[in-house]
């Protein structure tokens, strides 16, 4: 079954012929090779590109071992697109290289390709160097990064139409959105696949690239962060947790470096706190979310599948998929104490989301089952005195509604299946 990654395919198409290297990055097994060598290649052929003008080099294939040599690879490419005299052959050529990091000095090869006028270059990579976010700096001003995420729920839903929403939702927050895992039918196989992938692929890549000496500390940190997704933390707090729970002495600076490694590998994403009224960042605490919830659950051996926290993670991932930059909002509220005095307390808005000139505030609330819970989720939103939309996302299957203070409540079902509701419905309301 084919999973269409239309948004990412459209990005590749939009960058066609722009004289820059197109670099497809993302966590391993999220579908980078399929996007480039199946979906994008099929698009080129549909547009009338002759197959002989599409140069495919899959460096992880033993057949192409000699092309891992940078000079031989460049000579091979030049022979395909240039005449013996060095002038361009007729027509546009497209170069697709998979696992380009398997070639030494690949940066020089790609930069050389930029000097060939009839060649448009696209590459993917997922091991060691290409798992780091700074790969784009190798092509300063000459490279475009297309970052591929695991399947959004909307993409996941296209291949799970035989399930009810509740069953599909449960599967999604349990096993995540890595395409190969999604297409598996047996839940036991899904679990084993994800656990093996975490241990044998992601951790090995991180260790290889960063030459980690203290494997025990990295393992412990992963367990702590996996258990605490969506919870506020900071480096000092994590340092204390290491000492009290595991008896491991690890400095806050070392913990910070390990967290950066996990972020660079696209396993985790850090979210900063933002003072909404003061319009400034508060650097003392952050939250961490997993790019794929199945991997998070696999790390914990599927023992802590808490729907409330995973729903918050899913909302965060969906917002990022929709192109929003996301912060945690902090709003000061003047609260009356039992003795009649007032004091200011900090309340939280789960997500402050910005995209261009657009901003929305979102609360993740699994259920609004009591008046106290309704008041808790609405309070911080009501204290934000601007005209941007304030939204509460709930698990209950309800119709979209707006209260007297202008706060909108929407079901997680509508939020995930119709992400454009954040712009189209709101614009009409």
N, C-alpha and C positions, 0 to 999 in steps of 0.2 A: 504494500500500500504506500502510495506517495503522499508525503506531508508537504504541502505547499508552504514555503516560507516567503510569502509574497512581499512583505515589507522589506526584507533584506534583499530579495531579488531586485525590487524596484530601486534600492539604493545602488546596487551594482550597475544597473542599467543607466541610472542618472549620472554615474561617473564615467561612463564609456567615453573613450577617446579624449580624455582631458590631460593627456601627457604626464600623468602621475602614476606611481605604483599604487595599485589597490591592494590593501593588506587586510585580509579577513582574519580577525582575532577572536578569541573566546575560549571558554573552558573546553577541555578535551571532551570529545564525544557529543558535542552539541550540534553537529551537522555541518561543519565548515566545508569539508570535502564534497559532501552531497550538494550543498548550495552551489559550489563553483563548477564541479565536474558533471553534474547532472542538470540541475535547474538552469544555471546560467548558460551552459553549453547548448542545451535544447533551445533556449531563447535565441541564441546567436544563429543557430541553424534555421529556426523559424523566420528569422529576419533576412534569410538568403545568404548567410555567410557559408562559403564552401568549407566542408569539413577539413580539407587539406590546409586551410588557413587558420585552423585552431590547433595550436601546438600544446600538447598535453604532456607534462613531465611529472610523474608520481615517484618521488624520490625514495619512498619507502618500499617500492617494488624492486626486487633483486635484479630484474631485467635492466633497470636504469642505474645500476651501481656505478657505472663509469661516469655518469652524468653528475655524480656527487662531487666530482673534481671540478672546481670552478672554471678552469680554462677550457676543459673539454665541453662543459655545459654551454659556455658562452659561444664556443666555436660551432656547436651543434645548432644553437639558436640562430646565429648569424647565417649559417648555410641555408637554413629554412627560409629566411626572409630577405636575404641580400644576394645579388648576383656575384659571380666570381670577381668582378671588378670593384665590388663594394657598394654599388648603388642599390636602392630599394627595388625589390620585385614589385610587380603590379598588384595593387589591392591592399587592403588592410589585413594585418595578421593579429591574432590574439594569443598571448602566451599565458598558460595556466600551469602554475607550479604548486604541487602539494608537498607539504612537509619540507619546506625550503630550508629549514634550519639544519637539515641533514647534510647540507653542502657547506663546506668551509668557505669563508669569505663571501658568503652569499650577498652581502651588502654591495660589494664591488660589482658583482654580476648584475644585480638589479639596477644599480646606478648606470651601468654600461647600457642596459636595455633602454634606458630613458633617452639615449642618444640615437636610437634607431627610429626614424620618423614614421615608418609604417607598422610599428609594433605597439600594441596596447597590452600592458602587463598586469596580471592578477596572481596573487600568491596566498597560500594559507600556511600556517605553522602552529604547532601545538606542544612542542616539547622544549624544555629548558629555556633557551633564549626567547622563543616566541610565546612562552607563557608569561613573560614579563610585559608590563604595560609600556615600558620605555622603548620597545622596539620601534615605535613610530619615530623616535628621535633620530634613528639611523638615516632617515630620509627627510631631514628638515626641509619643509617647504616643497617636498617632491613626493609625498606619500599621503594617501587617504586611508584612514582606518575605518573599516566596516566591522563593528563589534557585534558578534552573534551571541544571543542568549539561548538558554534552553527554551523549550516550547512554552509560550504563554498559555493560559487556560483556553483562550479562544482557539489557538492552534491545536491544542490537545483535544478540544471538544469536537473538532472536525473529524477525528477518527474514532470517537467514542459516542456517536449518535445513538447507538443501540442501548446505552445506559441511561438511567434517570440522572437528572442533574446531581442529586444527593450522592448517588453511587460514584459518578464521575468525579465529583468534588473530593470525596473521601479517597479515591485512588490517586488523585492529583497531589493532594497534600501529604500523602503517605509515600508515594514512589516518585514524585517529581515529574520533570518534563524532558529528560534526555531521550531523544527520539527512539533509539534502539530499545530502551527499557519500556517506553510507552507502547511499542508494538508487540511486546511479549504478552502472552496470555496467562502464563502460570505465575502466581504471586510469589511462590517460593523461588522461582528462577529470577524474578525481579530483585528480590532481596539479595540473593547471592551475587548477581551481576553488579549491583551497586556497591556492596561491601568489597568485592574484589577490585572494582574500579577505583575506589577510594584508596585502598591499600597498595595495589600494584601499579597504579598509573599516577594518580595525583601526588601522593606522598613521595613516590620515587622521583618524580619530576622536580618537586620542590627541593628535596634533599640533593639531587644532582646539581641543580643550578646554584644552590646557596651553600653547598658543602656543610650541611648542618652536622655539628658534633654531638649535640645533646638531644638524641632522639626521644628520650623519655619526657623531656620538658615540652617538646613540640606536641607529642601525643597528649600530654596532660592539658595543654592549652586548648587543643582541639576539643577535648571533652568538656572543658569549662565553657567555652564559647558556644558549643553546640547545645549544651543544656540551658544556656541563658539567652537564646535569641530574643531580641526585642526588649531586653532588660538593660537599664542604664548601667554602665560600668566605666572604669578608668584604669590606668596602668597600675596605680598604687593599690587599688582594690584587688586587682588580679594578682599582684605580688603577694598580698596578704592571703588570698585564697590558696595560692601555691603552698605557702608555709603551713597554713592551718589544716588543709585537706590532704595534701600529698607529702608534706615534709620536704619539699623541694625548694631550695634557695635559688631564686632567679630574679635578677634586678628588673625594675620597671623598664629600663632602657632595653634590656634584652627581650622582654615581653613585647615591647613596641616593635622591635625588629622582626620578631616572629609573626606578629599580626600583619605587618607590611608584606611579608613573604606570602601569606595566605591571601591577602588582597591582590598582590601582583599575579598570583596564580588564578585569579578570578573565582576563587571558592567563596570568599567573603566580600561583603561591601560594608564600609563604615559610614555611619550617618552622624553628622554633627548636630549639636544643639544650637538653636537660634532664638534669641530674645525678640519676639514679635514686635513689642512696643518700642523697645530700645533700638531695634534694627541693628543688632550686632550679634556675632557668634560668641557662644560661651564655651570655652575650650576645655572645661574640666571633666566632662563626661560625654560618652558617645554610646551609640547602639551599633550592634552588628547583626546583619542578616545574611542568610545563605543564598547564593545565586540559584541553587536547586535544593528544594526541600527533601527530595529523596536521598540526596547525598548526606544531608544533615541527619536524617533519620537512620541512615545506614551507619553513620559514625557512632550512633548510640545503640546500635543493634536493634533498632525499631522498638526500643523500650519506652521512649518518652514522646509519644505522638499526641501532643496536647493541641487540640483543635484551635483554641483561642490564640496561642502564640503562632501557630502555623498560618492561621488566617491573616494575622498582621504581616507575616513574612510574605504571603501571597499578594496582599495589597501593595506592599512596597515594590515587589518585583513587577507587578502590573504597571505601576506608575512609572518605573524606570523603562519598561518596554514601550510605554507611550511617549517617551522622550522628556519626561519631567526630571529636573534636578530636585532632590528631596532632602529636607532637613527635619529635625525634631523641633517642634515649636514649644517655647516656654512663654507663659503669660502670667503676669502678676495679678493676683486678685485680692482686693481688700476684704478681709473676712472678720466678722464679729465673733469675739470669743465669749465663753460662758460668763465672764465677769463684766461683760458689756463693752470692753475695749475692742479696738480694731487693730489688726496686724495684717501685713501683706504676706501672702503665701504664693508659692510658685505652682501653677497648674500646667498640665502638659497638653499640647496638641500633637497627636501622633505623627502627622506628616504635614509639613509646609512645602507645597509643590509649586515650582516655577518652571514655566516654559515660555521663553520670550517675554512678552508683556503680560502674559496670563499667570494668575496665581489662584490656587485653591487650597483650602484647609480641610484636612480629613481626619476623622476619628475612626478607629477600628473598634467596634463594640459588638461582641459576639451576640449579646442579647440585651434588649431594653425591657427587662421583665418586671421591674419595679419603678415606682416614681423616683426613688432615690438614685437608681441607675440612670434614668433619663436625665435627672438634674446633673449628675456627675459628668456625663458625656457632653451636655449642652453648655455647662458653665464656662469653660475656657473659651469656647467658640463665641459665646455672647459677648465676652469682654474684648473681643477684637473689633475695634471701631473703624473698619474699612469696608469697602463695597465688594470685596472678593467673595466668592462662594464658599460657604461653610457646609461641610457634608459629613454625615455619619453613615458608615457602611455597617450593616448588620447581617448576621447569618440568616435571619428569618426571611421567608419568601413573601415580601410585601410589595405593594405598589409604591412607586416613588412619591414622596410627600414633602411638603414644606410647612413648618410651623409659623407661629405669629412673629417670632424673632428672625425669620428668614433662614433658619437652619434646615437643610435638606436631609432626609433619611432615604437611603437606597439599599436594596438587598445586594448581597455579595454576588448573587446570580446575575442580576442586571449589570452590576459593575464589571464583572469579568467577561460576560458574553458580549456585552455591548459597550466596550470601553469608550466609544465615541459619545456616550451619554454625557460625559463630562464637558463636552463642548457643544454638541448639537442640541440636546434637550435643554440644557441650561440656557443656551442662547435664545431659545424660543419661549422660555418660561417667563 
